[in-house]
Amino acid sequence: FQFVAGGNAEAGFVAYSQVKESHNVGSCWIVPQEMYSPLEQQAVLLQRARDNPAARDLLSFLKTRGVQKIIEGHGYQLPQIAARN
């Protein structure tokens, strides 16, 4: 993205979240979702961190509607969050 935004590359294949808020983009094409498989990212609480309050709080924070709205606002789709004990 840095090269495209800085004018050092004529074109680039970058994440929509990077282009979405950029004011110096000439044009963009959003790849239709049926043309690719989603890249899923996950957050997990490891068993050894189960007793760490900060780790539990971070995972809980990521599940809040406020954080989910921020993620969606950057152009990402949210998966179903599975609670595992």
Chimera marker file (.cmm) of the C-alpha trace (Angstrom):
<marker_set name="trace">
<marker id="1" x="0.000" y="0.000" z="0.000" r="1" g="1" b="0" radius="0.5"/>
<marker id="2" x="2.841" y="2.353" z="0.820" r="1" g="1" b="0" radius="0.5"/>
<marker id="3" x="4.166" y="2.177" z="-2.748" r="1" g="1" b="0" radius="0.5"/>
<marker id="4" x="0.759" y="2.724" z="-4.337" r="1" g="1" b="0" radius="0.5"/>
<marker id="5" x="-0.231" y="5.554" z="-1.979" r="1" g="1" b="0" radius="0.5"/>
<marker id="6" x="3.139" y="7.233" z="-2.437" r="1" g="1" b="0" radius="0.5"/>
<marker id="7" x="2.954" y="7.059" z="-6.225" r="1" g="1" b="0" radius="0.5"/>
<marker id="8" x="5.927" y="4.707" z="-6.535" r="1" g="1" b="0" radius="0.5"/>
<marker id="9" x="3.744" y="1.988" z="-8.088" r="1" g="1" b="0" radius="0.5"/>
<marker id="10" x="1.093" y="2.536" z="-10.738" r="1" g="1" b="0" radius="0.5"/>
<marker id="11" x="-1.149" y="-0.175" z="-9.310" r="1" g="1" b="0" radius="0.5"/>
<marker id="12" x="-1.265" y="-2.566" z="-6.427" r="1" g="1" b="0" radius="0.5"/>
<marker id="13" x="-3.262" y="-5.370" z="-4.877" r="1" g="1" b="0" radius="0.5"/>
<marker id="14" x="-3.920" y="-4.186" z="-1.341" r="1" g="1" b="0" radius="0.5"/>
<marker id="15" x="-6.438" y="-4.741" z="1.431" r="1" g="1" b="0" radius="0.5"/>
<marker id="16" x="-9.679" y="-2.818" z="1.121" r="1" g="1" b="0" radius="0.5"/>
<marker id="17" x="-9.242" y="-1.627" z="4.710" r="1" g="1" b="0" radius="0.5"/>
<marker id="18" x="-6.134" y="0.295" z="3.594" r="1" g="1" b="0" radius="0.5"/>
<marker id="19" x="-7.810" y="1.911" z="0.592" r="1" g="1" b="0" radius="0.5"/>
<marker id="20" x="-11.157" y="2.638" z="2.251" r="1" g="1" b="0" radius="0.5"/>
<marker id="21" x="-9.970" y="5.677" z="4.189" r="1" g="1" b="0" radius="0.5"/>
<marker id="22" x="-7.287" y="6.828" z="1.760" r="1" g="1" b="0" radius="0.5"/>
<marker id="23" x="-7.944" y="10.164" z="0.078" r="1" g="1" b="0" radius="0.5"/>
<marker id="24" x="-5.292" y="9.842" z="-2.614" r="1" g="1" b="0" radius="0.5"/>
<marker id="25" x="-6.639" y="6.754" z="-4.390" r="1" g="1" b="0" radius="0.5"/>
<marker id="26" x="-7.405" y="7.213" z="-8.063" r="1" g="1" b="0" radius="0.5"/>
<marker id="27" x="-9.603" y="4.170" z="-8.462" r="1" g="1" b="0" radius="0.5"/>
<marker id="28" x="-10.145" y="0.749" z="-6.987" r="1" g="1" b="0" radius="0.5"/>
<marker id="29" x="-11.885" y="-2.502" z="-7.812" r="1" g="1" b="0" radius="0.5"/>
<marker id="30" x="-13.311" y="-4.653" z="-5.062" r="1" g="1" b="0" radius="0.5"/>
<marker id="31" x="-12.782" y="-8.313" z="-5.888" r="1" g="1" b="0" radius="0.5"/>
<marker id="32" x="-16.159" y="-10.093" z="-5.766" r="1" g="1" b="0" radius="0.5"/>
<marker id="33" x="-16.261" y="-12.515" z="-2.855" r="1" g="1" b="0" radius="0.5"/>
<marker id="34" x="-17.251" y="-15.429" z="-5.073" r="1" g="1" b="0" radius="0.5"/>
<marker id="35" x="-13.816" y="-15.144" z="-6.736" r="1" g="1" b="0" radius="0.5"/>
<marker id="36" x="-11.842" y="-16.083" z="-3.614" r="1" g="1" b="0" radius="0.5"/>
<marker id="37" x="-12.004" y="-18.027" z="-0.387" r="1" g="1" b="0" radius="0.5"/>
<marker id="38" x="-12.182" y="-15.890" z="2.748" r="1" g="1" b="0" radius="0.5"/>
<marker id="39" x="-9.029" y="-15.459" z="4.809" r="1" g="1" b="0" radius="0.5"/>
<marker id="40" x="-10.143" y="-16.262" z="8.318" r="1" g="1" b="0" radius="0.5"/>
<marker id="41" x="-8.327" y="-14.810" z="11.291" r="1" g="1" b="0" radius="0.5"/>
<marker id="42" x="-8.931" y="-16.037" z="14.784" r="1" g="1" b="0" radius="0.5"/>
<marker id="43" x="-8.231" y="-15.134" z="18.366" r="1" g="1" b="0" radius="0.5"/>
<marker id="44" x="-7.870" y="-17.929" z="20.867" r="1" g="1" b="0" radius="0.5"/>
<marker id="45" x="-7.251" y="-18.148" z="24.566" r="1" g="1" b="0" radius="0.5"/>
<marker id="46" x="-4.512" y="-20.697" z="25.129" r="1" g="1" b="0" radius="0.5"/>
<marker id="47" x="-4.942" y="-23.079" z="28.030" r="1" g="1" b="0" radius="0.5"/>
<marker id="48" x="-1.812" y="-21.756" z="29.750" r="1" g="1" b="0" radius="0.5"/>
<marker id="49" x="-3.264" y="-18.222" z="29.596" r="1" g="1" b="0" radius="0.5"/>
<marker id="50" x="-6.660" y="-19.246" z="30.939" r="1" g="1" b="0" radius="0.5"/>
<marker id="51" x="-5.756" y="-17.916" z="34.398" r="1" g="1" b="0" radius="0.5"/>
<marker id="52" x="-4.415" y="-14.615" z="33.045" r="1" g="1" b="0" radius="0.5"/>
<marker id="53" x="-7.075" y="-11.918" z="33.602" r="1" g="1" b="0" radius="0.5"/>
<marker id="54" x="-5.567" y="-9.635" z="30.938" r="1" g="1" b="0" radius="0.5"/>
<marker id="55" x="-5.747" y="-12.390" z="28.316" r="1" g="1" b="0" radius="0.5"/>
<marker id="56" x="-9.373" y="-13.172" z="29.192" r="1" g="1" b="0" radius="0.5"/>
<marker id="57" x="-10.253" y="-9.469" z="29.185" r="1" g="1" b="0" radius="0.5"/>
<marker id="58" x="-8.681" y="-8.970" z="25.752" r="1" g="1" b="0" radius="0.5"/>
<marker id="59" x="-10.644" y="-11.854" z="24.274" r="1" g="1" b="0" radius="0.5"/>
<marker id="60" x="-13.851" y="-10.549" z="25.847" r="1" g="1" b="0" radius="0.5"/>
<marker id="61" x="-13.086" y="-7.059" z="24.536" r="1" g="1" b="0" radius="0.5"/>
<marker id="62" x="-12.669" y="-8.378" z="20.987" r="1" g="1" b="0" radius="0.5"/>
<marker id="63" x="-16.164" y="-9.888" z="21.213" r="1" g="1" b="0" radius="0.5"/>
<marker id="64" x="-17.883" y="-6.618" z="22.186" r="1" g="1" b="0" radius="0.5"/>
<marker id="65" x="-20.240" y="-4.967" z="19.714" r="1" g="1" b="0" radius="0.5"/>
<marker id="66" x="-18.157" y="-1.778" z="19.772" r="1" g="1" b="0" radius="0.5"/>
<marker id="67" x="-15.036" y="-3.570" z="18.569" r="1" g="1" b="0" radius="0.5"/>
<marker id="68" x="-17.055" y="-5.570" z="16.055" r="1" g="1" b="0" radius="0.5"/>
<marker id="69" x="-18.425" y="-2.329" z="14.599" r="1" g="1" b="0" radius="0.5"/>
<marker id="70" x="-14.866" y="-0.988" z="14.232" r="1" g="1" b="0" radius="0.5"/>
<marker id="71" x="-13.783" y="-4.162" z="12.433" r="1" g="1" b="0" radius="0.5"/>
<marker id="72" x="-16.800" y="-4.002" z="10.105" r="1" g="1" b="0" radius="0.5"/>
<marker id="73" x="-16.173" y="-0.298" z="9.550" r="1" g="1" b="0" radius="0.5"/>
<marker id="74" x="-12.769" y="-1.165" z="8.120" r="1" g="1" b="0" radius="0.5"/>
<marker id="75" x="-14.367" y="-3.401" z="5.513" r="1" g="1" b="0" radius="0.5"/>
<marker id="76" x="-14.046" y="-6.784" z="7.189" r="1" g="1" b="0" radius="0.5"/>
<marker id="77" x="-16.814" y="-9.319" z="7.615" r="1" g="1" b="0" radius="0.5"/>
<marker id="78" x="-17.221" y="-10.900" z="11.019" r="1" g="1" b="0" radius="0.5"/>
<marker id="79" x="-17.330" y="-14.657" z="11.459" r="1" g="1" b="0" radius="0.5"/>
<marker id="80" x="-19.491" y="-16.329" z="14.018" r="1" g="1" b="0" radius="0.5"/>
<marker id="81" x="-17.494" y="-16.197" z="17.243" r="1" g="1" b="0" radius="0.5"/>
<marker id="82" x="-17.463" y="-19.567" z="18.912" r="1" g="1" b="0" radius="0.5"/>
<marker id="83" x="-17.103" y="-19.698" z="22.659" r="1" g="1" b="0" radius="0.5"/>
<marker id="84" x="-14.933" y="-22.622" z="23.662" r="1" g="1" b="0" radius="0.5"/>
<marker id="85" x="-14.143" y="-23.592" z="27.218" r="1" g="1" b="0" radius="0.5"/>
<link id1="1" id2="2" r="1" g="1" b="0" radius="0.2"/>
<link id1="2" id2="3" r="1" g="1" b="0" radius="0.2"/>
<link id1="3" id2="4" r="1" g="1" b="0" radius="0.2"/>
<link id1="4" id2="5" r="1" g="1" b="0" radius="0.2"/>
<link id1="5" id2="6" r="1" g="1" b="0" radius="0.2"/>
<link id1="6" id2="7" r="1" g="1" b="0" radius="0.2"/>
<link id1="7" id2="8" r="1" g="1" b="0" radius="0.2"/>
<link id1="8" id2="9" r="1" g="1" b="0" radius="0.2"/>
<link id1="9" id2="10" r="1" g="1" b="0" radius="0.2"/>
<link id1="10" id2="11" r="1" g="1" b="0" radius="0.2"/>
<link id1="11" id2="12" r="1" g="1" b="0" radius="0.2"/>
<link id1="12" id2="13" r="1" g="1" b="0" radius="0.2"/>
<link id1="13" id2="14" r="1" g="1" b="0" radius="0.2"/>
<link id1="14" id2="15" r="1" g="1" b="0" radius="0.2"/>
<link id1="15" id2="16" r="1" g="1" b="0" radius="0.2"/>
<link id1="16" id2="17" r="1" g="1" b="0" radius="0.2"/>
<link id1="17" id2="18" r="1" g="1" b="0" radius="0.2"/>
<link id1="18" id2="19" r="1" g="1" b="0" radius="0.2"/>
<link id1="19" id2="20" r="1" g="1" b="0" radius="0.2"/>
<link id1="20" id2="21" r="1" g="1" b="0" radius="0.2"/>
<link id1="21" id2="22" r="1" g="1" b="0" radius="0.2"/>
<link id1="22" id2="23" r="1" g="1" b="0" radius="0.2"/>
<link id1="23" id2="24" r="1" g="1" b="0" radius="0.2"/>
<link id1="24" id2="25" r="1" g="1" b="0" radius="0.2"/>
<link id1="25" id2="26" r="1" g="1" b="0" radius="0.2"/>
<link id1="26" id2="27" r="1" g="1" b="0" radius="0.2"/>
<link id1="27" id2="28" r="1" g="1" b="0" radius="0.2"/>
<link id1="28" id2="29" r="1" g="1" b="0" radius="0.2"/>
<link id1="29" id2="30" r="1" g="1" b="0" radius="0.2"/>
<link id1="30" id2="31" r="1" g="1" b="0" radius="0.2"/>
<link id1="31" id2="32" r="1" g="1" b="0" radius="0.2"/>
<link id1="32" id2="33" r="1" g="1" b="0" radius="0.2"/>
<link id1="33" id2="34" r="1" g="1" b="0" radius="0.2"/>
<link id1="34" id2="35" r="1" g="1" b="0" radius="0.2"/>
<link id1="35" id2="36" r="1" g="1" b="0" radius="0.2"/>
<link id1="36" id2="37" r="1" g="1" b="0" radius="0.2"/>
<link id1="37" id2="38" r="1" g="1" b="0" radius="0.2"/>
<link id1="38" id2="39" r="1" g="1" b="0" radius="0.2"/>
<link id1="39" id2="40" r="1" g="1" b="0" radius="0.2"/>
<link id1="40" id2="41" r="1" g="1" b="0" radius="0.2"/>
<link id1="41" id2="42" r="1" g="1" b="0" radius="0.2"/>
<link id1="42" id2="43" r="1" g="1" b="0" radius="0.2"/>
<link id1="43" id2="44" r="1" g="1" b="0" radius="0.2"/>
<link id1="44" id2="45" r="1" g="1" b="0" radius="0.2"/>
<link id1="45" id2="46" r="1" g="1" b="0" radius="0.2"/>
<link id1="46" id2="47" r="1" g="1" b="0" radius="0.2"/>
<link id1="47" id2="48" r="1" g="1" b="0" radius="0.2"/>
<link id1="48" id2="49" r="1" g="1" b="0" radius="0.2"/>
<link id1="49" id2="50" r="1" g="1" b="0" radius="0.2"/>
<link id1="50" id2="51" r="1" g="1" b="0" radius="0.2"/>
<link id1="51" id2="52" r="1" g="1" b="0" radius="0.2"/>
<link id1="52" id2="53" r="1" g="1" b="0" radius="0.2"/>
<link id1="53" id2="54" r="1" g="1" b="0" radius="0.2"/>
<link id1="54" id2="55" r="1" g="1" b="0" radius="0.2"/>
<link id1="55" id2="56" r="1" g="1" b="0" radius="0.2"/>
<link id1="56" id2="57" r="1" g="1" b="0" radius="0.2"/>
<link id1="57" id2="58" r="1" g="1" b="0" radius="0.2"/>
<link id1="58" id2="59" r="1" g="1" b="0" radius="0.2"/>
<link id1="59" id2="60" r="1" g="1" b="0" radius="0.2"/>
<link id1="60" id2="61" r="1" g="1" b="0" radius="0.2"/>
<link id1="61" id2="62" r="1" g="1" b="0" radius="0.2"/>
<link id1="62" id2="63" r="1" g="1" b="0" radius="0.2"/>
<link id1="63" id2="64" r="1" g="1" b="0" radius="0.2"/>
<link id1="64" id2="65" r="1" g="1" b="0" radius="0.2"/>
<link id1="65" id2="66" r="1" g="1" b="0" radius="0.2"/>
<link id1="66" id2="67" r="1" g="1" b="0" radius="0.2"/>
<link id1="67" id2="68" r="1" g="1" b="0" radius="0.2"/>
<link id1="68" id2="69" r="1" g="1" b="0" radius="0.2"/>
<link id1="69" id2="70" r="1" g="1" b="0" radius="0.2"/>
<link id1="70" id2="71" r="1" g="1" b="0" radius="0.2"/>
<link id1="71" id2="72" r="1" g="1" b="0" radius="0.2"/>
<link id1="72" id2="73" r="1" g="1" b="0" radius="0.2"/>
<link id1="73" id2="74" r="1" g="1" b="0" radius="0.2"/>
<link id1="74" id2="75" r="1" g="1" b="0" radius="0.2"/>
<link id1="75" id2="76" r="1" g="1" b="0" radius="0.2"/>
<link id1="76" id2="77" r="1" g="1" b="0" radius="0.2"/>
<link id1="77" id2="78" r="1" g="1" b="0" radius="0.2"/>
<link id1="78" id2="79" r="1" g="1" b="0" radius="0.2"/>
<link id1="79" id2="80" r="1" g="1" b="0" radius="0.2"/>
<link id1="80" id2="81" r="1" g="1" b="0" radius="0.2"/>
<link id1="81" id2="82" r="1" g="1" b="0" radius="0.2"/>
<link id1="82" id2="83" r="1" g="1" b="0" radius="0.2"/>
<link id1="83" id2="84" r="1" g="1" b="0" radius="0.2"/>
<link id1="84" id2="85" r="1" g="1" b="0" radius="0.2"/>
</marker_set>
